[in-house]
Amino acid sequence: MRLHLFFLFICCAFGSPFLYAQDVETQYQKIQENYSLRVEDILQRTQRSQREQLHTFILSLVRSEQDFREEGDLEGVMFCRELRERLLVNPEALNEITDAPEAVEELLQVMRENQVENNQRYQQELNQLNLMLYNILEAYQKEFTRQSMLEKALEVFNLRKVLAESLERSLAGLGDPESTPLPLSVDPNQYPLAFEGDIYKPAKGITPRTSRIDLHPTLEGDVEETPFGYTFLNGRITLPATATRALIEDLSRNQMFSLEIGFQPDFDFQGFPKTPVVLFQLGESPDTALASLTLEGRNIIFRFKTDAPPPGKENHQITVGQLQTDTPSHVGITYRNEEFSVFFNGERTIHLRNQITGSLTNWEEVPVILGYALPDPESEFSLPYRGDVHHFYIKVGDTTSRQAASNYSRFLKIFE
């Protein structure tokens, strides 16, 4: 019912498409914004339902614990108590429970069935929304073409292609877990692709954040894993392209991303404009990277690709901050509907609207590289990043100023 109302809202908001042809771009932008809001609404309702189901399950565990106590079953009491405490810290642990007492196993089975139904309902609503958007965009593709706005027409064509492929996979019911939508989390701190040092786990007031994707990093050269993350001296870490497949598909569908990185360089001056030092790179080579965060002297530079880069350039380039010392630094970046923000050490330092344009439909699954030295095309000379990377996250979604400040405070706690 809500989806039909959303469709009616679009039709009422814009009436007959292109009644005023000069407003076609504005109408197209509004449809994108409304689509993103609708996706967020579906996601929030699904997550709320999951939280309610988890709360019901925990109350059932309390009753089971009381039953075990009355029966004098100490093992049952301890199992229920430990499981409740574990789920309050990490709700995803629900799928890892084995060897549960029979009474608890029955509760677990019901909970898991509810989760499956919840995720199926989410996917069905998303499919309906995507189908509506796919049909609505056909008229925009034709109108952009008619007005000789070929770049916009190609953008809409690529977006409809992504929607069609997503619908085809979902409706076909393919069993490949890497090609189906990511499972939803009841934990707001879950990220699709993430790693952080073990120091976050025992830190007071911190909920550990883990990846929704199984990570199998390859360490090359002189890289050391420590409680604070990874220390880079002269090496790199690579995550395979298969690890980014679900993330890239979700990103192309929702057209937004956020990333966050906490690091501490050994030196406050690393790299040069033609020989930057890489904190992270999404892609195999500097020329084709979809996104990268580098150090060039004291400047922290972020580059990323859309299908509408600046004239004469292959990507957008933004100086997100400057290193003043070799103390811990925290960078957050978010992009959504041509709105770009940078959060440096907890404060929003850059906020751009409609200055960085283009969609992310040209993104493909690529490896993630950390600490890799970019070669200078003229001298083939490269420099490694030297220092620590404490955590790194990429997710599909945006980040508010309040969330960025909270993430920075969380980062500082590991040094207390």
The 8 nearest C-alpha neighbors of each residue, nearest first, counted from 0:
[[1, 3, 2, 4, 5, 6, 124, 7],
 [2, 0, 4, 3, 5, 6, 124, 37],
 [1, 3, 5, 4, 0, 6, 128, 127],
 [4, 2, 6, 0, 5, 1, 7, 8],
 [3, 5, 7, 1, 2, 6, 8, 0],
 [4, 6, 8, 2, 3, 7, 1, 9],
 [5, 7, 3, 9, 8, 4, 2, 10],
 [8, 6, 4, 10, 9, 5, 11, 3],
 [9, 7, 5, 11, 6, 10, 12, 4],
 [8, 10, 12, 6, 7, 11, 13, 5],
 [9, 11, 7, 14, 13, 8, 12, 6],
 [12, 10, 14, 8, 9, 13, 7, 15],
 [13, 11, 9, 10, 8, 14, 7, 26],
 [12, 14, 10, 11, 9, 16, 15, 26],
 [15, 13, 11, 10, 12, 16, 18, 9],
 [14, 16, 18, 13, 17, 10, 11, 19],
 [17, 15, 18, 14, 13, 138, 23, 139],
 [16, 18, 20, 19, 23, 15, 22, 142],
 [19, 17, 16, 15, 20, 14, 13, 22],
 [20, 18, 17, 21, 22, 23, 16, 15],
 [21, 19, 17, 22, 23, 18, 142, 16],
 [20, 22, 19, 23, 24, 17, 25, 18],
 [23, 21, 25, 20, 24, 19, 26, 17],
 [22, 24, 26, 25, 20, 21, 17, 27],
 [25, 23, 27, 26, 22, 28, 21, 143],
 [26, 24, 28, 22, 27, 23, 29, 21],
 [27, 25, 23, 29, 24, 28, 22, 30],
 [26, 28, 24, 30, 25, 29, 23, 31],
 [27, 29, 25, 31, 26, 30, 24, 32],
 [30, 28, 32, 26, 31, 27, 33, 25],
 [29, 31, 33, 27, 32, 28, 34, 26],
 [32, 30, 34, 28, 29, 33, 35, 27],
 [31, 33, 29, 35, 34, 30, 36, 28],
 [34, 32, 36, 30, 35, 31, 37, 29],
 [33, 35, 37, 31, 32, 36, 30, 38],
 [36, 34, 38, 32, 37, 33, 39, 31],
 [37, 35, 33, 39, 34, 38, 40, 32],
 [36, 38, 40, 34, 39, 35, 33, 41],
 [39, 37, 35, 41, 40, 36, 42, 34],
 [38, 40, 42, 36, 37, 41, 43, 35],
 [41, 39, 37, 43, 38, 42, 36, 44],
 [42, 40, 38, 44, 39, 43, 45, 37],
 [41, 43, 39, 45, 40, 44, 46, 38],
 [42, 44, 46, 40, 45, 41, 47, 39],
 [45, 43, 47, 41, 46, 42, 48, 40],
 [46, 44, 48, 42, 43, 47, 41, 49],
 [45, 47, 49, 43, 48, 185, 44, 42],
 [48, 46, 44, 50, 49, 45, 43, 51],
 [47, 49, 51, 45, 46, 50, 44, 52],
 [48, 50, 46, 52, 47, 51, 185, 53],
 [51, 49, 53, 47, 52, 48, 185, 54],
 [50, 52, 54, 48, 49, 53, 55, 47],
 [53, 51, 49, 55, 54, 50, 56, 48],
 [52, 54, 56, 50, 55, 51, 49, 57],
 [55, 53, 51, 57, 56, 52, 50, 58],
 [56, 54, 52, 58, 53, 57, 51, 59],
 [55, 57, 53, 59, 54, 58, 52, 60],
 [56, 58, 60, 54, 59, 55, 53, 83],
 [59, 57, 61, 55, 60, 56, 54, 62],
 [60, 58, 56, 62, 57, 61, 63, 55],
 [59, 61, 63, 57, 58, 62, 79, 64],
 [60, 62, 58, 64, 59, 63, 65, 57],
 [63, 61, 65, 59, 60, 64, 66, 58],
 [64, 62, 60, 66, 65, 61, 59, 67],
 [63, 65, 76, 61, 67, 62, 66, 79],
 [64, 66, 68, 62, 63, 67, 69, 61],
 [67, 65, 63, 69, 68, 64, 70, 62],
 [68, 66, 72, 70, 64, 65, 69, 76],
 [67, 69, 65, 71, 70, 66, 72, 76],
 [68, 70, 66, 71, 67, 65, 72, 64],
 [71, 69, 67, 68, 72, 66, 65, 73],
 [70, 72, 68, 69, 73, 67, 76, 66],
 [71, 73, 67, 75, 70, 74, 68, 76],
 [74, 72, 76, 75, 71, 77, 68, 67],
 [75, 73, 77, 76, 72, 78, 67, 79],
 [76, 74, 78, 72, 73, 77, 67, 79],
 [75, 77, 64, 73, 79, 74, 78, 67],
 [78, 76, 80, 74, 79, 75, 81, 73],
 [77, 79, 75, 81, 80, 76, 82, 74],
 [80, 78, 82, 76, 77, 81, 64, 60],
 [79, 81, 77, 83, 82, 78, 76, 84],
 [82, 80, 84, 78, 83, 79, 77, 85],
 [81, 83, 85, 79, 80, 84, 78, 86],
 [84, 82, 80, 86, 85, 81, 79, 57],
 [85, 83, 81, 87, 82, 86, 80, 88],
 [84, 86, 82, 88, 83, 87, 89, 81],
 [87, 85, 90, 89, 83, 88, 84, 82],
 [86, 88, 84, 85, 89, 90, 83, 82],
 [89, 87, 86, 85, 90, 84, 206, 207],
 [88, 90, 86, 91, 87, 92, 85, 186],
 [91, 89, 86, 92, 93, 87, 88, 186],
 [90, 92, 93, 89, 94, 184, 86, 95],
 [93, 91, 95, 90, 94, 89, 86, 96],
 [92, 94, 91, 95, 96, 90, 86, 107],
 [95, 93, 92, 96, 91, 111, 97, 90],
 [94, 96, 92, 93, 97, 91, 98, 90],
 [95, 97, 94, 93, 92, 99, 98, 82],
 [98, 96, 99, 95, 94, 104, 100, 93],
 [99, 97, 100, 96, 104, 101, 103, 78],
 [98, 100, 104, 97, 103, 101, 96, 78],
 [101, 99, 103, 102, 104, 98, 75, 78],
 [100, 102, 104, 103, 99, 105, 98, 106],
 [103, 101, 105, 104, 100, 106, 63, 99],
 [104, 102, 106, 100, 105, 101, 99, 107],
 [105, 103, 107, 101, 106, 99, 102, 100],
 [104, 106, 108, 103, 107, 102, 101, 109],
 [107, 105, 103, 109, 104, 108, 110, 102],
 [106, 108, 104, 110, 105, 109, 111, 103],
 [109, 107, 105, 111, 110, 106, 104, 112],
 [108, 110, 112, 106, 107, 111, 113, 105],
 [111, 109, 107, 113, 108, 112, 106, 114],
 [112, 110, 114, 108, 113, 109, 107, 115],
 [111, 113, 115, 109, 114, 110, 108, 116],
 [114, 112, 110, 116, 111, 115, 117, 109],
 [113, 115, 117, 111, 112, 116, 118, 110],
 [114, 116, 112, 118, 117, 113, 119, 111],
 [117, 115, 119, 113, 114, 118, 120, 112],
 [116, 118, 114, 120, 115, 119, 113, 121],
 [117, 119, 121, 115, 120, 116, 114, 122],
 [120, 118, 116, 122, 121, 117, 123, 115],
 [119, 121, 123, 117, 118, 122, 116, 124],
 [122, 120, 118, 124, 119, 123, 125, 117],
 [121, 123, 125, 119, 120, 124, 126, 118],
 [122, 124, 126, 120, 125, 121, 119, 127],
 [125, 123, 127, 121, 126, 122, 128, 120],
 [124, 126, 122, 128, 123, 127, 129, 121],
 [127, 125, 129, 123, 128, 124, 122, 130],
 [128, 126, 130, 124, 125, 129, 131, 123],
 [127, 129, 125, 131, 126, 130, 124, 132],
 [130, 128, 126, 132, 131, 127, 133, 125],
 [129, 131, 133, 127, 132, 128, 126, 134],
 [132, 130, 128, 134, 129, 133, 135, 127],
 [131, 133, 135, 129, 130, 134, 136, 128],
 [132, 134, 130, 136, 131, 159, 135, 129],
 [135, 133, 131, 132, 136, 137, 130, 138],
 [134, 136, 132, 137, 133, 131, 138, 139],
 [137, 135, 139, 138, 133, 134, 132, 140],
 [138, 136, 140, 139, 135, 134, 141, 133],
 [137, 139, 141, 136, 140, 142, 135, 16],
 [140, 138, 142, 136, 141, 137, 143, 27],
 [139, 141, 152, 137, 143, 138, 142, 155],
 [142, 140, 144, 138, 139, 143, 145, 137],
 [141, 143, 145, 139, 144, 140, 138, 146],
 [144, 142, 148, 152, 146, 140, 145, 141],
 [143, 145, 147, 141, 142, 146, 152, 149],
 [144, 146, 142, 147, 143, 141, 148, 140],
 [145, 147, 143, 144, 148, 142, 149, 141],
 [148, 146, 144, 149, 145, 143, 152, 142],
 [149, 147, 143, 146, 151, 144, 150, 152],
 [148, 150, 152, 147, 151, 144, 153, 143],
 [151, 149, 153, 152, 148, 154, 307, 143],
 [150, 152, 154, 153, 149, 148, 155, 143],
 [151, 153, 149, 140, 143, 155, 154, 150],
 [154, 152, 156, 150, 151, 155, 149, 157],
 [153, 155, 151, 157, 152, 156, 150, 158],
 [156, 154, 158, 152, 153, 157, 140, 159],
 [155, 157, 153, 159, 154, 158, 152, 160],
 [158, 156, 160, 154, 155, 159, 153, 161],
 [157, 159, 155, 161, 160, 156, 154, 162],
 [160, 158, 162, 156, 157, 161, 133, 163],
 [159, 161, 157, 163, 158, 162, 164, 156],
 [162, 160, 158, 164, 159, 163, 165, 157],
 [161, 163, 159, 165, 160, 164, 166, 129],
 [164, 162, 160, 166, 165, 161, 159, 167],
 [165, 163, 167, 161, 166, 162, 160, 168],
 [164, 166, 162, 168, 163, 167, 161, 169],
 [167, 165, 169, 163, 164, 168, 170, 162],
 [166, 168, 164, 170, 165, 169, 171, 163],
 [169, 167, 171, 165, 166, 170, 173, 164],
 [168, 170, 166, 172, 171, 167, 165, 173],
 [171, 169, 172, 167, 168, 166, 173, 126],
 [170, 172, 168, 169, 173, 167, 166, 174],
 [173, 171, 169, 170, 174, 168, 179, 167],
 [174, 172, 171, 175, 168, 169, 179, 178],
 [173, 175, 176, 172, 179, 178, 177, 171],
 [174, 176, 177, 178, 173, 179, 172, 168],
 [177, 175, 179, 178, 174, 180, 173, 181],
 [176, 178, 175, 179, 245, 244, 241, 180],
 [177, 179, 175, 176, 245, 180, 244, 168],
 [178, 180, 176, 177, 181, 175, 169, 245],
 [181, 179, 182, 245, 178, 249, 176, 177],
 [180, 182, 183, 179, 245, 211, 191, 246],
 [183, 181, 180, 184, 118, 211, 179, 115],
 [184, 182, 181, 185, 46, 118, 45, 42],
 [183, 185, 186, 182, 189, 46, 187, 91],
 [184, 186, 46, 50, 49, 187, 90, 183],
 [185, 187, 184, 188, 189, 90, 89, 91],
 [188, 186, 189, 185, 184, 190, 46, 208],
 [189, 187, 186, 208, 190, 206, 207, 209],
 [190, 188, 187, 186, 208, 209, 184, 191],
 [189, 191, 394, 192, 210, 193, 211, 188],
 [190, 192, 211, 394, 210, 212, 246, 193],
 [193, 191, 210, 393, 190, 392, 212, 211],
 [194, 192, 392, 210, 391, 209, 190, 393],
 [193, 195, 391, 390, 209, 210, 392, 196],
 [196, 194, 390, 389, 228, 391, 197, 193],
 [228, 195, 197, 227, 226, 198, 389, 199],
 [196, 198, 226, 199, 200, 227, 195, 228],
 [199, 197, 226, 196, 227, 200, 201, 413],
 [200, 198, 202, 197, 201, 207, 196, 413],
 [199, 201, 207, 198, 197, 202, 206, 205],
 [202, 200, 199, 203, 198, 205, 197, 207],
 [203, 201, 199, 200, 205, 413, 204, 198],
 [204, 202, 205, 201, 412, 200, 199, 206],
 [203, 205, 202, 206, 409, 412, 201, 199],
 [206, 204, 203, 202, 207, 409, 199, 200],
 [205, 207, 208, 88, 204, 200, 188, 199],
 [208, 206, 200, 199, 205, 209, 89, 188],
 [209, 207, 189, 188, 206, 210, 190, 195],
 [210, 208, 193, 194, 189, 207, 211, 190],
 [209, 211, 193, 192, 212, 191, 190, 194],
 [210, 212, 191, 192, 190, 209, 213, 189],
 [213, 211, 210, 192, 214, 191, 242, 193],
 [214, 212, 215, 211, 210, 242, 192, 216],
 [215, 213, 216, 212, 242, 238, 210, 192],
 [214, 216, 238, 213, 217, 239, 242, 237],
 [215, 217, 238, 237, 214, 236, 218, 239],
 [216, 218, 237, 236, 219, 238, 215, 235],
 [217, 219, 236, 235, 216, 222, 237, 220],
 [220, 218, 235, 234, 236, 217, 221, 222],
 [221, 219, 234, 233, 222, 235, 218, 232],
 [220, 222, 234, 233, 232, 231, 219, 223],
 [223, 221, 231, 234, 230, 220, 232, 218],
 [224, 222, 230, 229, 225, 231, 221, 232],
 [223, 225, 229, 228, 230, 222, 226, 227],
 [224, 226, 227, 228, 229, 223, 230, 196],
 [225, 227, 197, 198, 196, 228, 224, 229],
 [228, 226, 196, 225, 198, 389, 197, 229],
 [196, 229, 227, 389, 225, 226, 388, 195],
 [230, 228, 224, 388, 387, 223, 225, 231],
 [229, 231, 387, 223, 386, 222, 224, 388],
 [230, 232, 222, 385, 386, 233, 387, 234],
 [233, 231, 385, 221, 222, 234, 230, 386],
 [234, 232, 221, 383, 220, 231, 222, 385],
 [235, 233, 220, 221, 219, 222, 231, 232],
 [234, 236, 370, 371, 219, 369, 218, 220],
 [237, 235, 218, 369, 217, 368, 216, 219],
 [236, 238, 368, 217, 216, 367, 239, 369],
 [237, 239, 216, 367, 366, 215, 368, 217],
 [240, 238, 366, 241, 242, 237, 367, 365],
 [239, 241, 366, 365, 242, 364, 243, 238],
 [242, 240, 244, 239, 243, 364, 365, 366],
 [243, 241, 240, 239, 244, 212, 214, 238],
 [242, 244, 246, 241, 240, 364, 245, 247],
 [243, 245, 364, 247, 241, 246, 242, 248],
 [246, 244, 248, 247, 177, 243, 178, 249],
 [245, 247, 243, 249, 244, 248, 250, 191],
 [248, 246, 250, 244, 249, 245, 243, 364],
 [249, 247, 245, 251, 250, 246, 252, 244],
 [248, 250, 252, 246, 247, 251, 253, 245],
 [249, 251, 247, 253, 252, 254, 248, 395],
 [252, 250, 360, 248, 254, 249, 253, 359],
 [251, 253, 249, 250, 254, 248, 161, 162],
 [252, 254, 250, 251, 255, 249, 35, 395],
 [255, 253, 251, 250, 252, 359, 335, 358],
 [256, 254, 335, 334, 396, 253, 395, 250],
 [255, 257, 395, 396, 334, 333, 394, 397],
 [258, 256, 333, 394, 397, 332, 393, 396],
 [257, 259, 393, 332, 392, 331, 394, 333],
 [258, 260, 331, 392, 330, 391, 332, 393],
 [259, 261, 391, 330, 390, 329, 262, 392],
 [262, 260, 329, 390, 389, 328, 388, 330],
 [263, 261, 388, 389, 387, 328, 327, 260],
 [262, 264, 327, 387, 386, 326, 328, 325],
 [265, 263, 386, 266, 325, 385, 387, 267],
 [264, 266, 386, 385, 325, 263, 267, 387],
 [267, 265, 264, 325, 268, 269, 385, 324],
 [266, 268, 325, 324, 322, 297, 323, 269],
 [269, 267, 296, 297, 266, 270, 322, 295],
 [270, 268, 296, 294, 295, 267, 276, 266],
 [269, 271, 275, 295, 276, 296, 274, 294],
 [270, 272, 295, 274, 275, 296, 273, 269],
 [273, 271, 295, 274, 275, 270, 296, 294],
 [274, 272, 271, 375, 275, 270, 295, 376],
 [273, 275, 271, 375, 272, 270, 381, 373],
 [276, 274, 270, 295, 271, 294, 272, 293],
 [275, 277, 270, 294, 384, 293, 372, 383],
 [278, 276, 293, 370, 279, 371, 372, 384],
 [279, 277, 370, 293, 369, 292, 276, 384],
 [280, 278, 369, 277, 292, 368, 291, 370],
 [279, 281, 291, 368, 367, 282, 290, 369],
 [282, 280, 367, 290, 288, 289, 291, 366],
 [283, 281, 288, 365, 366, 284, 280, 289],
 [282, 284, 366, 288, 365, 287, 285, 281],
 [283, 285, 286, 287, 282, 288, 373, 280],
 [286, 284, 288, 287, 373, 283, 282, 280],
 [287, 285, 284, 288, 313, 283, 282, 289],
 [286, 288, 284, 285, 289, 282, 283, 313],
 [289, 287, 282, 285, 290, 281, 284, 286],
 [288, 290, 304, 303, 281, 282, 287, 362],
 [291, 289, 303, 281, 302, 288, 280, 304],
 [290, 292, 280, 302, 279, 301, 281, 293],
 [291, 293, 301, 279, 278, 300, 277, 280],
 [294, 292, 277, 300, 276, 278, 299, 275],
 [293, 295, 299, 276, 275, 298, 270, 269],
 [296, 294, 271, 270, 275, 298, 272, 297],
 [295, 297, 268, 269, 270, 271, 298, 294],
 [296, 298, 322, 268, 321, 295, 267, 294],
 [297, 299, 321, 295, 296, 294, 320, 300],
 [298, 300, 294, 320, 319, 321, 293, 318],
 [301, 299, 318, 293, 292, 317, 319, 298],
 [302, 300, 292, 317, 291, 316, 318, 319],
 [303, 301, 316, 291, 290, 315, 314, 317],
 [302, 304, 290, 289, 315, 314, 291, 301],
 [305, 303, 314, 289, 315, 290, 308, 306],
 [304, 306, 357, 359, 307, 358, 308, 303],
 [305, 307, 357, 358, 308, 361, 359, 304],
 [306, 308, 357, 305, 356, 309, 358, 304],
 [309, 307, 314, 313, 305, 315, 306, 312],
 [308, 310, 312, 311, 315, 307, 314, 313],
 [311, 309, 312, 308, 313, 307, 314, 315],
 [310, 312, 309, 313, 308, 314, 315, 307],
 [313, 311, 309, 310, 314, 308, 315, 316],
 [314, 312, 308, 311, 304, 315, 309, 286],
 [313, 315, 304, 308, 303, 312, 302, 316],
 [314, 316, 302, 303, 308, 304, 309, 317],
 [317, 315, 302, 301, 314, 300, 318, 303],
 [318, 316, 301, 300, 319, 302, 315, 299],
 [319, 317, 300, 320, 299, 301, 298, 316],
 [320, 318, 299, 317, 300, 341, 301, 343],
 [321, 319, 299, 318, 298, 343, 322, 300],
 [320, 322, 298, 297, 299, 323, 319, 318],
 [321, 323, 297, 324, 267, 298, 320, 325],
 [322, 324, 321, 267, 325, 297, 326, 268],
 [325, 323, 267, 326, 322, 266, 268, 327],
 [324, 326, 267, 264, 266, 265, 263, 327],
 [325, 327, 324, 263, 328, 264, 323, 267],
 [328, 326, 263, 262, 325, 329, 261, 264],
 [329, 327, 262, 261, 263, 344, 326, 330],
 [328, 330, 261, 344, 260, 343, 262, 407],
 [331, 329, 343, 260, 259, 342, 344, 261],
 [330, 332, 259, 342, 258, 341, 343, 260],
 [333, 331, 341, 258, 257, 340, 342, 259],
 [332, 334, 257, 340, 397, 256, 339, 398],
 [335, 333, 339, 255, 256, 338, 257, 337],
 [334, 336, 255, 338, 337, 254, 339, 397],
 [335, 337, 338, 32, 334, 255, 254, 31],
 [338, 336, 353, 356, 335, 355, 352, 339],
 [339, 337, 352, 335, 336, 334, 351, 353],
 [338, 340, 334, 351, 350, 333, 337, 352],
 [341, 339, 350, 349, 333, 332, 351, 334],
 [340, 342, 332, 349, 347, 331, 348, 343],
 [343, 341, 347, 331, 346, 345, 348, 330],
 [342, 344, 330, 345, 346, 329, 341, 347],
 [345, 343, 329, 346, 407, 328, 330, 342],
 [344, 346, 404, 407, 343, 403, 342, 347],
 [347, 345, 342, 343, 344, 348, 404, 400],
 [348, 346, 342, 341, 349, 343, 400, 345],
 [347, 349, 342, 341, 346, 343, 350, 340],
 [350, 348, 341, 340, 347, 351, 342, 319],
 [349, 351, 340, 339, 341, 352, 348, 347],
 [352, 350, 339, 338, 354, 340, 349, 353],
 [351, 353, 338, 354, 337, 339, 350, 355],
 [354, 352, 337, 355, 356, 338, 351, 336],
 [355, 353, 352, 351, 356, 337, 338, 339],
 [356, 354, 353, 337, 357, 339, 352, 315],
 [357, 355, 337, 307, 353, 354, 358, 308],
 [358, 356, 307, 305, 306, 359, 337, 355],
 [357, 359, 305, 360, 306, 254, 356, 154],
 [360, 358, 305, 361, 362, 251, 254, 306],
 [359, 361, 251, 362, 358, 158, 157, 306],
 [360, 362, 359, 306, 363, 305, 358, 251],
 [363, 361, 360, 359, 247, 289, 364, 251],
 [364, 362, 365, 247, 361, 244, 248, 360],
 [363, 365, 244, 240, 243, 247, 241, 362],
 [364, 366, 240, 282, 363, 281, 243, 367],
 [367, 365, 240, 239, 282, 238, 281, 283],
 [366, 368, 281, 238, 237, 280, 282, 365],
 [367, 369, 237, 280, 279, 236, 371, 281],
 [370, 368, 279, 236, 278, 235, 371, 280],
 [369, 371, 235, 278, 277, 384, 279, 234],
 [370, 372, 235, 277, 369, 383, 368, 373],
 [373, 371, 383, 382, 381, 276, 277, 374],
 [374, 372, 381, 275, 274, 371, 285, 375],
 [375, 373, 381, 379, 380, 376, 372, 274],
 [374, 376, 379, 380, 377, 274, 378, 273],
 [377, 375, 379, 378, 374, 380, 273, 274],
 [378, 376, 375, 379, 380, 374, 273, 274],
 [377, 379, 380, 375, 376, 374, 381, 274],
 [380, 378, 375, 374, 376, 377, 381, 373],
 [381, 379, 378, 375, 374, 382, 274, 376],
 [382, 380, 374, 372, 373, 274, 375, 379],
 [381, 383, 372, 276, 270, 384, 274, 380],
 [384, 382, 372, 233, 276, 385, 371, 370],
 [383, 385, 370, 276, 277, 231, 386, 382],
 [386, 384, 232, 231, 265, 264, 383, 233],
 [385, 387, 264, 265, 231, 230, 263, 384],
 [388, 386, 230, 263, 262, 229, 389, 264],
 [387, 389, 262, 229, 390, 228, 261, 263],
 [388, 390, 228, 261, 262, 227, 196, 195],
 [391, 389, 195, 261, 260, 194, 388, 196],
 [390, 392, 260, 194, 193, 259, 195, 261],
 [393, 391, 193, 259, 258, 192, 260, 394],
 [394, 392, 258, 192, 257, 193, 191, 259],
 [393, 395, 191, 257, 190, 256, 396, 258],
 [396, 394, 256, 250, 255, 257, 249, 393],
 [397, 395, 256, 255, 257, 394, 398, 333],
 [396, 398, 333, 257, 256, 255, 335, 334],
 [399, 397, 402, 333, 403, 257, 400, 396],
 [400, 398, 402, 401, 403, 397, 404, 333],
 [399, 401, 403, 402, 404, 347, 398, 346],
 [400, 402, 404, 399, 403, 405, 398, 406],
 [403, 401, 405, 399, 404, 400, 406, 398],
 [402, 404, 406, 400, 405, 401, 345, 399],
 [405, 403, 345, 407, 401, 402, 406, 400],
 [404, 406, 402, 408, 403, 407, 409, 401],
 [405, 407, 409, 403, 404, 408, 402, 410],
 [406, 408, 410, 345, 404, 409, 405, 344],
 [409, 407, 405, 411, 410, 406, 404, 412],
 [408, 410, 406, 407, 412, 411, 405, 205],
 [409, 411, 407, 408, 412, 413, 406, 261],
 [412, 410, 408, 413, 409, 414, 407, 415],
 [413, 411, 415, 414, 409, 410, 408, 202],
 [412, 414, 411, 415, 410, 202, 199, 198],
 [415, 413, 412, 411, 410, 198, 327, 202],
 [414, 412, 413, 411, 202, 203, 410, 409]]
